[in-house]
Amino acid sequence: MSIHLHKGDLPDGLDFGASVAVDTETQGLSLVRDKLCLVQLSAGDGDAHIVQMNRGSYDCPNLKALLSDKKIEKIFHFARFDVAMLKQNLGIDVVPIYCTKIASALVRTYTDAHGLKNLCKELLNVDLSKQQQSSDWATEDLTKAQMAYAASDVLYLHQLQRILSARLMRENRYDLAKACFEFMPTRAALDLAGWNGVDIFSHAFR
């Protein structure tokens, strides 16, 4: 495994293939208050690329082009937050999307544990460390522990996608999952517009 750190943007000519695993690290969990600090990516080849954002400008044309390329699938875990954060800070619509958390919720109905750590442990027998989850991602100098943690959030998403997609097909729920993935930009827009804590589909909301 290699971890490549890039300042401000991806280098020219970097090819992730037909699908890229994506995650973000932020100063906090508020879409309005907190800033995007890192974007992590992997082609599923065991390597991770971490873009440390220039939070003063977010001028990253190569990264924006990759994430908004409709021919390249973006694999997330809990895409709802990442897609909204990328829209808020980079001004891009990230499509198409695959979310391993949604896929897990649709097929692993025997549990309510759908975190990335849970998935990696059960499906891949990989024990992820979450020690750096609460960390200062706005720091100028990332530690090796921070970079290892950030990389781990994308290194296994391709493997999880293959397993979860097979289960979705087995349970005849792949089309339902696909519809949820396609709805994700709208869900992110609702969050950014202030409906993040409201279920507008609920009967109680009338």
Secondary structure by P-SEA (a helix, b strand, c coil): cbbbbbccccccccccccbbbbbbbccccccccccccbbbbbccccbbbbbbccccccccaaaaaaaacccbbbbbccaaaaaaaaaacccccccccccaaaaaaacccccccccaaaaaaacccbbbbccccccccccccccaaaaaaaaaacccaaaaaaaaaaaaaaaccaaaaaaaaaaaaaaaaaaaaccccccccccccc
